[in-house]
């Protein structure tokens, strides 16, 4: 494949998306091709920018000594020399393209929109903007600092020692070589003092920093004196320091219907009839969550008070469960706004069916961790619940729908004598730091996303 020809064609926008992707990979892996690409792109941009002014160099009146008629070839050569000379002057004044200050070393399940920097893994980054809409991406700065973006985020790369978080969430890991590395937000300047920390900010400028290890110095717009924040503590730009050590996960920044599997399927959600849904948190003193728009789920051995489980109940009155052929549970993954994705690996969840009638009769209005009794035991008793299925949510994956089905799930629905069946949702995967992500699913109170839904395939529903 002639990539030098591809470079020329790319200047006129003649490459297909596949050819453009191939050219980007080739340029990254071939230093000679990279030099050719940069040189041609550079000159092309200069000539485009000066397209209106360079011809004037040929038209400026000047005294010319009478001379023999110039042949066309000579005239063209002279014109080209003048244009090149003019471009060289502009080039000298404007300087070369910004130097590479960082490298995009990992882009996991990423989707980008509005970036003016390359978004291919391995690409060198100069000063510019990265806008991540899905997934996670890691940048290594030349100073040695690494910054992981969690979608949705907008980051401005400034230098080998600094960047600016416009909105979103990042986690920074800063070695001794990058002591003093700085992340700016609209209201906060976070200066590393040898540490690992996370930063979040909203489009309005409200910012939060949480220190996992070491220490940072924070300069805030509304405070004349710098604040030092240490491991296990956090700082919010508008309300000051949280209690140390912080218990609640750092609030992240997120932007604010499942379809039928086919003919013969019927949907029953937690919003149908006597259905209900809620979650419980071990250390939450705010009471029942039956009216919350999200069902939050988390497992952690590092901060026990942040353990969460979700409960779902479905009203199957009128469903001929004896004739049930297939069934699947559909959940809509939603951003919880709590914790950092990069601190949690691929996460496995288990769905249990409640078989104890008394426990299954839980109420949204009074369900708390303390009142949940056997539902929140570390290991659910087989007299209380039976494991039906499991599923996985990949680290950094976009928010979408989760479908859960199994033979055991169908058998459970067929065998339950009650019209209302209840499930409990548990995350089995832990985290590397207590500020790890809290997973969340839309509840029946969510304003836009569908409630947890059972899709049932039966001959008839009355």
Secondary structure, DSSP 8 states (H G I E B T S, - for coil): --HHHHHHHHHTT---HHHHHHHHHHHHH-HHHHHHHHHHHHHHHHHHHTHHHHTHHHHS-----------HHHHHHHHHHHHHHHHHHHHHHH-S-----EEEEEEEEEEE-S-SS--STT-EE-SEEEEEEEEEEEEEETTS-EEEEEEEEEEEEEETTEEEEEEEEEEEE--GGGTT-EEE-SSEEEEESS-EEEEEE-TT--EEEEEEESEEEEEETT-SS-EEEETT-EEETTTEE--SS--S--B----------STTEEEEETTSTT-EEEEEETT--S---TT-SEEEEB--SS-GGG-EEEEEEEE-TTB-GGG--EEEEEEEEE--SBSBGGGS-SEEEEEEEE--HHHHT--TTT--TGGGGGGGSSS--TTTEEEEEEEEE-TT--S-EEEE--HHHHHHHHH--SSEEEEEEEE----SSTTB--EEEE-TT-SSS---EEEEE-S-B-
